[in-house]
Amino acid sequence: MFKTAEILESRMDEIARTLTLEEGKTIPESRYEVERIAILLRFYGGLILNSLGKTIPSSLKNSFTLIMREPLGVVGVITPWNFPFLIPGWKIIPAIASGNTVVFKPATNTLNTAYELVKAFYDAGLQQGVINMVTGSGSEVGDEIVTNKDVVAISFTGSLDVGKQINGRLGNRFVRVQLELGGKNATLLTNNGDIRLAIEHVTRSVIRNAGQVCLATSRFLVPKELHKKIIS
């Protein structure tokens, strides 16, 4: 984990340039993704030996309860193109820190960026087969990850429609599922709010990350009496 963080920091400019060329966001935003993943690597690297289990007092005399954490197995990770470095890192790092292996399907139009993340892990000495990056369409590769009986946990970030499809395809399989889907976020302006500041922040939210982020403001709710003033 720590070695991977060092490698990413040494390649930050190169990775940021690749990310910007593929995804379209600004260089500072691309650098931010790499920086955040380096921080996350060190966090989980330090957490590994501190999260093996815990003891809990028992209601029975002279007894205690011991909880041990064990890996789940194979984790399927399916990520979008709008944060092609950050979101895969958010999912992959905790999975392998917990002792799992990962089958990783990145977005098809940001493959080079995804490859740089996986390459850094292996250049740092990660055992072969721990992270397995597979490319292809969601209808083929994505469906295989979701329906494969050897995959025991799935983490997906993407659209609501695809999230519903994944949930439906799982059927009665007892797997861990994490679905991070699209939002319809609102910014609320109160009667005593700073109009100029609100407009500035809403504008930034809309255009940030090349206009593609689930956290972007898509609704600006204002008091009726301020409506004309806002749009003028």
N, C-alpha and C positions, 0 to 999 in steps of 0.2 A: 504493500500500500504506500509506504513512505517513498520507496524508490520510484514508483509510478508517478507520484506527485512531483518528484524532482525532475523526472523526464519531461513531464508535461510543461512545467515551468520553463525548462530549457528550450522547448519547442513552441512556446506560446505564440510568437509572432508568425511562425510558419503555419500553425494550425488556425490561428485567427484569420489569416489571409485565405486559406482554403475554405473556411466556413463562410466568409463574406462572399467569395466568388460563387459558392454553391447556393447559399441561402438568400443573400442579398442585404443582410443587415450591416450596420456600420462596423468598422474595425473595433472601436471601443466596446461595443456590445458583444462582439465575438470574443474579444479578450476576456470579458467578464465571465463568459461561460467556462473558459479554460481555468481561470482563477478560482471560480467557485468549486470546480471539480477537484482541484488540487487541495483545497481546504477540506472538502468532504473526505477525500482519501486519508488525510491525516487524522480526521475525527474518528472514522471507523477503524483505522489502523490502531489507534489508541484504545478503542472500545472493545476490541476483540477479546482480550483477556479479562475484561471486566463484566462480561455479559453471558457467562457460561451457566449461571443458575443462581439460586438464592434459597435460604432457609427461612421458614415461617413457623412461629410458635404454634404448637398444637393444643387443642382443648384437652388432650389426654395427658395425664401426669407422666413426667420423665420421657416425653416424646417430642419430636419436632417433624415438620414436613419439609422435605427436600425436593426442590424443583430444578430439573436439569433441562437445558435447551439443546435440541438436536436439529441438524439440517433437515430441510424438507425433501430435497432431491434436485430434480431438474426444474428450473424456473424459466418460463417463456416470457421474453421481453419484446414488446412491439411498440415502436416509437415514431413520432411524427417528424416533419421536416423543419418546423419553426424554431425548435431549440435542439438542433441535431447533435450537440455535444453534451449539453447540460442534462436533458431529460434521460438519455441513456445512462449517463453517469449516476444520476439519482437512483435509478433502478438497479443497475448492475452492481455497484459498489456494496450496498447493504446485502445483496443476495450472496455474493461470494465471501463477504466478511463473515456471514453466518454459516459458511461451509457448503453452500449450494453450488451447482454448476448452472450455466446460463446458455440458453439458445436465444440469440439476439437477432431480431429482424428490424433493421433501420428503414427509414423512408427511402424509396428508390432514387429520389433526386438529391440526396445528400449522403451518398455512400462513402465518398472520400473522407468526409469529416468523421463519420462513424468509424471508418477503418483506422484513423489516427488514434482514436481512443483505445480500440482493441490492441493495436500495435504497441502502444505504450505499456500496456499491461504485460505483454509477452516479452518486450524488450527488458522489462524489469525483472523477468525470471518467473512469471506465472507458469504453472504447469500446463502443458498442452491439453486441450479439451475442457478446460474450466469455463472459458468463454468461447462460444461457437457462433460466429457471425454468418448468417445466411441471407442471401439476397433474392429478391423476386417479388412478384405481385402479392398483394394481400389475399387475393382469392386462392392462391396456390400455397405460398409459404405460410401466410398468416393462418389460413384454415388448418394446415397441418399442425402448427404449433398448438392451436386451440383444441383440436380434437385428438391429438396424440395421447395415448394412455400413459405414456411415461412422463409426461409433463404434469407436475403436481401443483404448480402455482403459475398464474398468469398476471402480468402487469401490462396494461395497455393505456396509451394516451392517444386520443384522436377524437373523431366526430361522434356525436350522439348516435347516429344511425349505425355506424360500425360497432359501437359499444353494445347496442341492442342486439345486433347479429351475434356478437361473441357470446353474450349472456344466453341467447337462445341456443347456440350450438353446444354449449356445455351440458345441457340437459340435466341428467341426474348424477353427473360426475361430482364427486366430493373433492373439489380443488379450491385452493385459495385464489380469489379473483380480485384484482384492483382495476377499476375502470375510471380513468380521469378523462372526462368528456368536456364538450364545449360549454361555455357559459354565456349568460346574457346579462352582463354586469351593468349596474347603474351607479351613477354619481348623483348624489342628492344635494341640492343647494337649499339652504334654509333662508328665511327672510332676512336674517342678519348676517348672512354669509358674505364673504369677499367675492364679488362677481368676477372681477378681473383675474383673481387668483384661481377661481374655479374654472374659468374658461381656459386659462393657461394649462392647468393640469389635465383637463379633459382632452385638449388638443394633443398634448404629449402622449397621453394614454392611447389615443387613436392611432397615431403615426409611429409609435415606438415599435421596435422589432419588425420593421418593414410592414407594419400594419397587421401582423399575424401573431396574435397572442391571445390565449383564452382569458387573460386578465384585463384585456382592453375594455374601455368604456364603450358600450354600445347603446346606452340609454342615459340621457341627461335629464334628470327630473328637477323641475324648478317650480316655485310657487306661481300660480296663475297670474298674479299681479306683476310678476317680473318677466313674464314671457316675452313681451315686445322689446323690453330693454336688452334681454339676452340675445335675441336673434338680430338686433340691429348693431 
